[in-house]
């Protein structure tokens, strides 16, 4: 396993030394077989897009679909580039606004934590460079779901932690946050909360892209426990290889919100961002494989 890791790492690192403009040529070439021959998850993507945008014609759906696959290939090349990208390069290509406001909120409220709601939108891996935009006394981290393949899990951990942020496994989230709180460490934590929870982790459904949709509610629950200030990462693709993330405040007092209202707010902001430019969300994910009807049936059977 170690040999495989070092073999793949060396290959990806050598590829990352190629200028990004040439990697985009590889992306253009890769798009054709991926979309037309391999047809990678085409049925899932078409189903997701059609159900999410019933008002659009099939021609519009296909245009979004093709643009998504082109972006999907670009994103793969951009993430390979992360293996050797310098601090100067990433700060030029991935810019942020609102980081100062978050730091100011922590100072003014005397709180230790800032939570950021993220989505699988634009190049979310590049957002790990947010650590460069905070004062050095603020610890930057992100919650992640370990990959089943240990080799690729190590590779992605290396890539995500290159910019100084800590990667916290999802199962260790609460334990690590409690430890940081005891240390009185100022901390910003990113939560990508738009994937489908497992059945035993579903507690709430909210309207999202024309369907009742379940979301992870841990960001809201833990945020209330530790009194975090909560923001949303609104991301735009400026042009190929350039992104901007605007950190928008949701609240500095999450404990004042009724249960699930912050999750609903996140879902609404995420949908607004997706509708602005649909091609940049991760449509290959089988997001709605678990339905509210099936969940209600399971809940009813458990009560019997």
Secondary structure as GFF3:
##gff-version 3
##sequence-region A 1 304
A	DSSP	alpha_helix	2	16	.	.	.	ID=ss1
A	DSSP	alpha_helix	20	32	.	.	.	ID=ss2
A	DSSP	pi_helix	33	38	.	.	.	ID=ss3
A	DSSP	alpha_helix	42	52	.	.	.	ID=ss4
A	DSSP	alpha_helix	58	81	.	.	.	ID=ss5
A	DSSP	alpha_helix	87	93	.	.	.	ID=ss6
A	DSSP	beta_strand	94	97	.	.	.	ID=ss7
A	DSSP	alpha_helix	99	109	.	.	.	ID=ss8
A	DSSP	beta_strand	113	118	.	.	.	ID=ss9
A	DSSP	three_ten_helix	124	133	.	.	.	ID=ss10
A	DSSP	beta_strand	139	144	.	.	.	ID=ss11
A	DSSP	alpha_helix	150	161	.	.	.	ID=ss12
A	DSSP	beta_strand	166	169	.	.	.	ID=ss13
A	DSSP	three_ten_helix	170	172	.	.	.	ID=ss14
A	DSSP	alpha_helix	173	182	.	.	.	ID=ss15
A	DSSP	beta_strand	187	192	.	.	.	ID=ss16
A	DSSP	three_ten_helix	199	201	.	.	.	ID=ss17
A	DSSP	beta_strand	205	208	.	.	.	ID=ss18
A	DSSP	beta_strand	211	214	.	.	.	ID=ss19
A	DSSP	alpha_helix	218	226	.	.	.	ID=ss20
A	DSSP	beta_strand	229	239	.	.	.	ID=ss21
A	DSSP	beta_strand	242	251	.	.	.	ID=ss22
A	DSSP	three_ten_helix	254	256	.	.	.	ID=ss23
A	DSSP	alpha_helix	261	276	.	.	.	ID=ss24
A	DSSP	three_ten_helix	278	280	.	.	.	ID=ss25
A	DSSP	alpha_helix	292	303	.	.	.	ID=ss26
###
